[in-house]
């Protein structure tokens, strides 16, 4: 069994998949599916069914040999509530060494209060510390305003806009791409005061505004 990976922020924790997470994934893939309207919604025909997705996660748990560094981690709130996941994937090829990062928060009550921003920041920091890479990218479509805000808050540089390239629910949206260089991240990380996490329905903080910083 590969050693467990746990990365702790002030309001979120990134950790490896657990067997008890499968029940939550079944709910997200079969019942609470609203998140799929924002996560590459033009790929609905190739997304695969819930049963096959669950089988893939079950195989990961059965084999128990997780890649190092990780290709994905689960997002948990400080109180232990599983709310989503982060991941990385190749844009071009393994030889190019060009990874993109992504995040999903199927739990609607956990959105809009900074938890996703913190989780993605921890993930980017982990990847730059564990991988021999010079850049990370991220992308979305122009209708996904939440993801666009996250990219801006983390300091990613807007690198490309492909106009009217993403068909979503009968309309054409722009495809957007951002990038972050290792040296750029190091500079931002050193001077960054943190991200404001605003309490709200489903968010763990119970009062005031909480500012988190990177773990030492």
Secondary structure, 3 states (H helix, E strand, C coil): CCCCCEEECCCEEEECCCCCHHHHHHHHHHCCCHHHHCCCHHHHHHCCCHHHHHHHHHHHHHHCCCCCCCCEEEEEECCCCEEEEEEEEECCCHHHCCEEEEEECCCHHHCCCCHHHHHHHHHHHHHHHHCCCCEEEEEEECCCHHHHHHHHHHCCEEEEEEEEEEEECCEEEEEEEEEEEHHHHHHHHHHCCCEEEECCCCCCCCCCEEEECCCC
